[in-house]
Amino acid sequence: MSKGEDTRQRIIEKAAALFNQHGFEGTALSDLMDATKLRKGGIYRHFDSKEELAAEAFDHAWSAARQRRHEGLDEIPNAVDRLKGFVRNFVEVRAPVPGGCPLLNTAIEADDGNVVLRAGARGAPFLACIHRNDGS
């Protein structure tokens, strides 16, 4: 991976946590700059808009959450034990992005607002996201 690709990925990872915890509207560009240690131009060199960054951050957060919830399930031979494994992963494994379920957070915030985020939330399969009370 090139230095530019590494930087882009780092921006996405930092933004995913901020957007998931504070929402799109609640995350200022200055928050993104503080988290990434980049200036405005350094962020916009990799993304055309805050909306583009938020969409990629959502995709990253949702993919990480789904992957974490499904860890080890392919090796389980039957559906009942696989479902138990899914529940066990949900209970025992922390979400990889702070702030809770990225799908629920994004869907709630984007319901009447951001068209790009609403489309991403609508396109995400729901089963892998069950919100826990401890914020994961």
N, C-alpha and C positions, 0 to 999 in steps of 0.2 A: 504494500500500500504506500502511495506517495505521501509526502509531508502534507500536501493540501488535502488529500483524502483523510489522513489522520486528524487534521484540524477540523474538517467538516464533521467527522464522526464524534469528536470530542464535544463540539458545539451541540450536536443533536442529543447526546447523552446528558449534558448539563441542562439543556433546555427542557428535556423530557421530565426531569425531576421538578423543575420550576413550574412548568405548565400543569403538571399533574397535581402539584400541591396548591398552587395559587390561581390556576385557570389562565386562559388566554388574556382576558381583560385585566386580571390582577398581576400579570407579569409585565413589567416595564422593560424597555430596551436596556435601561441602566442595570436592571437585575441580571439580564443576560450578559451584559458586559462584565459585571462583577464576577459572575460565576465562571465565565470562560477566560477572564483576564485578557479580553480582546477589546479593541475599540469598535465603534459603530461600523467603520469601513471594513474591519476584519471579519465581522459577522456577515455584512452584506456582500462581501466578496464571494461568499459561499451560498447565499440565499438571496433571492430577488425581493423577498418581503418577509415580514413577521409571520404572515399566514402560511407561507411555504415552509418556514422553519417549524411552525406549530404542527403542520400536517405530518412532516417527517418525524418530529418528536413523538407525536401520537403513534405513528406506525411502529417506531422503535419501542416505545413503552408497552404497547399492546402485544407486540411480538414477544418481548421478553417475559411478560406476564403469562401469556399462553404457553410458552416453552417451559417456564418454571412449573406451572400447574400440571403439565403433561409429562414431566420427567419420569422415566422408568416405566411408563404405562404400556409401551409397545412390547415389553418383555412378559407382560401378564397375559396368560392364555385365555381367560374367560371374562365375559362382560361384567359379571358381578364383582369379581376381584379387581378388575380394572376400575370400576366405579368406586370401590372402597379405596383403591390407591389414589384416585383423583381427590377424594375427600380428605385422605390422609395428607396429600401434598398441600391441599388448601389450608388445613389446620396447622401443619407443622412447618411449612416452608414460607419464609417471609417473601413478600413481593419484591421484585428486583428494582422497582422504581418507587421511591417514597411518595406517599400521598393517597394510597388506596388503589382501587381498580381504575385504570386509565379509561376503560370503556364507559363506565358509569359516570365518572367525573366529566369526561368530554361530552357525552350525550346530554347530561343535565345542563352544562353550560351552553352548548351550541344549539339547544333545542329551538330557540327563537332567534338565534343570532348568526354566528359565523357559518356560512354555507359550506366552506371547505371542510371544517372540522365536523359539521353535522353529517356530511357525506361519508367521511371516514368512519364515524361512529356507526352509521347505519349499515356500512358494508362489513363491519366486524362481526364474526360469529360470537354470539352471546354466551354459550354454554361454559366457556372457559373462565368466565368472570363471575365470581360470587364474592360480594363485598363483606369483609369481616369488620367487626366493631373496633378492632385495635388499629385501624388505619392502613392495613396492608391490603 
